[in-house]
């Protein structure tokens, strides 16, 4: 889920940048320091309207100035049990990675569909043995977050587990097929 919030943090202005335009330096350093970072349970995607707050502080033994800044932040906060839509970006032996928002989640092979699955390594596809449904790179899917562990040090190392083994979840084409079947049954009755 995306949220727009206001935050306040501190940026370190190194001594060699103290002669530069304060607004330019603060904007650049704040973006470098906070965009793309995970803090707690959310990833800061973008920051805007960065404003210095009060005078900066100098710490004994460090020639830098520590400047408090206030800014608007666009954050991405995935939540357990949230239904997400995304794109399959990689298919591997044990499942598929789905990109939703700025993060990737793992769709384990056991959570793709209610069918036994064959793996087509060369074609990067997962194929249902009975249904013949397949899942491949660039497919658009709807899944549910079932496990969540965000890594603050390296956001790309976050572990997010997904499932598509429930009604209303799956590859978009599968969902359209299911709707058509229901409409057909409803019209015949």
C-alpha positions as CSV (number, residue, x, y, z in Angstrom):
1,X,0.0,0.0,0.0
2,X,1.3,3.5,-0.9
3,X,1.0,6.3,1.6
4,X,1.9,10.0,1.5
5,X,3.3,11.2,4.8
6,X,5.4,13.9,6.3
7,X,8.7,13.0,8.0
8,X,11.5,14.7,9.8
9,X,15.1,13.5,9.8
10,X,18.7,14.7,9.9
11,X,21.2,15.0,7.1
12,X,24.9,15.3,7.5
13,X,26.4,18.1,5.4
14,X,30.2,17.3,5.0
15,X,32.7,20.2,5.5
16,X,33.6,20.4,1.8
17,X,29.9,21.2,0.9
18,X,29.4,24.0,3.5
19,X,30.2,26.7,0.9
20,X,27.6,25.5,-1.5
21,X,23.9,26.6,-1.8
22,X,22.3,25.2,1.4
23,X,19.0,24.3,-0.3
24,X,20.7,22.4,-3.2
25,X,23.0,20.5,-0.8
26,X,20.2,19.6,1.6
27,X,17.9,18.4,-1.2
28,X,20.6,16.2,-2.7
29,X,21.8,14.8,0.6
30,X,18.3,14.1,1.8
31,X,17.4,12.2,-1.4
32,X,20.6,10.2,-1.2
33,X,20.0,9.4,2.5
34,X,16.3,8.5,2.5
35,X,15.0,7.5,-0.9
36,X,15.0,3.7,-1.5
37,X,15.6,3.0,2.2
38,X,13.5,0.8,4.5
39,X,12.7,2.2,7.9
40,X,10.7,-0.1,10.1
41,X,7.9,-1.6,8.0
42,X,8.0,0.8,5.0
43,X,10.1,1.6,2.0
44,X,10.6,5.3,1.2
45,X,10.1,5.5,-2.6
46,X,10.3,9.3,-3.1
47,X,10.8,12.5,-1.1
48,X,9.7,16.0,-2.1
49,X,9.3,19.5,-0.6
50,X,12.5,19.2,1.5
51,X,12.9,22.1,4.0
52,X,15.6,22.7,6.5
53,X,14.3,23.1,10.1
54,X,16.1,25.6,12.3
55,X,19.9,26.0,12.4
56,X,22.2,22.9,11.9
57,X,24.2,21.4,14.7
58,X,27.9,20.9,14.9
59,X,29.2,17.8,16.8
60,X,32.6,18.1,18.5
61,X,35.3,16.3,16.6
62,X,33.3,16.3,13.3
63,X,33.5,19.2,10.9
64,X,30.1,18.4,9.4
65,X,26.8,20.2,10.1
66,X,23.9,18.0,11.1
67,X,20.7,19.7,9.6
68,X,17.2,18.7,10.6
69,X,14.9,18.5,7.5
70,X,11.2,18.1,7.1
71,X,9.9,16.5,3.9
72,X,6.9,14.8,2.2
73,X,7.6,11.1,1.6
74,X,5.8,8.6,-0.6
75,X,6.2,5.3,1.2
76,X,5.3,1.7,0.2
77,X,4.2,-0.4,3.1
78,X,3.2,-4.0,2.2
79,X,1.0,-5.7,4.7
80,X,0.4,-9.3,5.6
81,X,-2.7,-10.7,3.9
82,X,-2.8,-7.8,1.5
83,X,-3.9,-8.6,-2.1
84,X,-1.5,-7.3,-4.6
85,X,-1.2,-7.2,-8.4
86,X,2.1,-7.5,-10.1
87,X,4.2,-8.9,-12.9
88,X,6.2,-12.1,-13.0
89,X,9.8,-11.1,-13.4
90,X,11.6,-14.4,-13.1
91,X,10.7,-18.1,-13.1
92,X,13.0,-20.5,-11.2
93,X,12.9,-24.2,-10.2
94,X,11.1,-23.5,-6.9
95,X,8.7,-20.8,-8.1
96,X,8.4,-17.3,-9.5
97,X,9.3,-13.8,-8.4
98,X,6.5,-11.3,-8.8
99,X,7.3,-7.5,-8.8
100,X,4.5,-5.5,-7.1
101,X,5.3,-1.9,-6.4
102,X,9.1,-1.4,-5.8
103,X,9.6,-4.9,-4.3
104,X,9.6,-8.5,-5.4
105,X,7.8,-11.4,-3.7
106,X,8.3,-15.1,-4.0
107,X,5.5,-17.2,-5.3
108,X,6.6,-20.7,-4.2
109,X,5.8,-23.5,-6.7
110,X,3.4,-25.0,-4.1
111,X,1.4,-21.7,-4.0
112,X,0.9,-21.1,-7.8
113,X,-2.2,-23.3,-8.4
114,X,-4.2,-26.3,-7.2
115,X,-2.4,-28.6,-9.7
116,X,0.8,-30.6,-9.9
117,X,3.4,-28.4,-11.7
118,X,6.1,-29.1,-14.3
119,X,9.0,-26.8,-14.7
120,X,10.1,-25.7,-18.2
121,X,13.6,-24.3,-17.5
122,X,14.3,-23.3,-21.1
123,X,11.0,-21.5,-21.6
124,X,11.0,-20.1,-18.0
125,X,7.5,-21.4,-17.4
126,X,5.6,-23.3,-14.7
127,X,2.9,-25.6,-16.3
128,X,0.0,-27.3,-14.6
129,X,0.0,-31.1,-15.4
130,X,-3.8,-31.4,-15.5
131,X,-5.0,-27.9,-16.3
132,X,-2.2,-27.1,-18.8
133,X,-2.2,-23.5,-17.4
134,X,1.2,-21.9,-17.5
135,X,2.9,-19.0,-15.7
136,X,5.8,-17.2,-17.4
137,X,7.8,-14.0,-17.3
138,X,5.8,-10.9,-18.0
139,X,2.4,-12.5,-16.9
140,X,0.3,-10.1,-14.8
141,X,-1.0,-11.8,-11.6
142,X,-3.1,-11.1,-8.5
143,X,-1.6,-12.7,-5.3
144,X,-1.9,-12.4,-1.6
145,X,1.0,-11.6,0.8
146,X,1.4,-14.5,3.3
147,X,4.7,-13.7,4.9
148,X,6.7,-10.5,5.2
149,X,10.2,-9.8,6.4
150,X,11.7,-6.5,5.3
151,X,15.5,-6.0,5.4
152,X,16.4,-2.5,6.4
153,X,20.1,-2.8,5.4
154,X,19.3,-4.2,1.9
155,X,15.7,-3.8,0.6
156,X,16.4,-6.2,-2.3
157,X,17.1,-8.9,0.3
158,X,13.6,-8.6,1.8
159,X,11.6,-11.8,2.0
160,X,8.0,-11.6,0.9
161,X,6.0,-14.8,0.4
162,X,2.9,-14.8,-1.9
163,X,0.1,-17.2,-2.7
164,X,-2.3,-17.5,-5.6
165,X,-4.2,-20.7,-4.4
166,X,-7.4,-19.0,-3.5
167,X,-10.5,-17.9,-5.3
168,X,-10.0,-14.5,-7.1
169,X,-6.2,-14.9,-7.2
170,X,-4.1,-16.0,-10.1
171,X,-2.9,-15.0,-13.6
172,X,-5.3,-12.4,-15.0
173,X,-6.2,-14.7,-18.0
174,X,-7.1,-17.5,-15.5
175,X,-9.4,-15.1,-13.6
176,X,-11.1,-14.0,-16.9
177,X,-11.7,-17.7,-17.8
178,X,-13.2,-18.4,-14.4
179,X,-15.6,-15.3,-14.8
180,X,-16.6,-16.5,-18.2
181,X,-17.4,-20.0,-16.9
182,X,-19.5,-18.6,-14.1
183,X,-21.4,-16.3,-16.5
184,X,-22.0,-19.3,-18.8
185,X,-23.3,-21.4,-16.0
186,X,-25.5,-18.5,-14.8
187,X,-27.0,-18.0,-18.3
188,X,-27.8,-21.7,-18.7
189,X,-29.6,-22.1,-15.4
